[in-house]
């Protein structure tokens, strides 16, 4: 069921056979066609910061048609498509399915592999980008916290003496602060001494 073609980009071996095989597979009843009459979506292939043009993202349109002026979100970057260029640097007004283009107008450079979508307006694009950024930040913080706790447990197991665990408590009521301070101090053992260093 899967067509296999030996190719070499260096020598150009069997590139024509590969293209023929793709066309044959697409025409042979699999109906591999993208809808050009919808909002564009696709994937960012690469991105970089250009000194004169700002963030430049190379994206591959997978379905729909991307037009100049469309508000888009690509990963945690957002903006309005200010200009588009094809692989030869010629300006384009629109790009259909399977068309790679350079896009200008994003707030930042998306990562390779980030999906992009066209949204209703720039406000919606900003909201989605902010949500994605928050999700990334939360995941990073959780990862850092896990690493810190792992370090504490590893140090507890390897150390022969006692280990000081410094804690800062934040509370909105003084009574809660005192209760937490007392409870945490009572958790001290021979190996781990809980120290309240702020609160």
Secondary structure, 3 states (H helix, E strand, C coil): CCCCCCCECCCCECHHHHHHHHHHHHHHHHCCCCCCCCECEEEEEEEEEECCCEEEEEEEEEECEEECCCEEEECCEEEEEEEEECCCCCEECEECCCEEEEEEEECCCCCCCCEEEECCCHHHHHHHHHHHHHHHHHHHHHHHHHHHHHHHHHHHHHCCCCEEEEEECCCCCHHHHHHHHHHHHHCCCCCEEEEEEEC
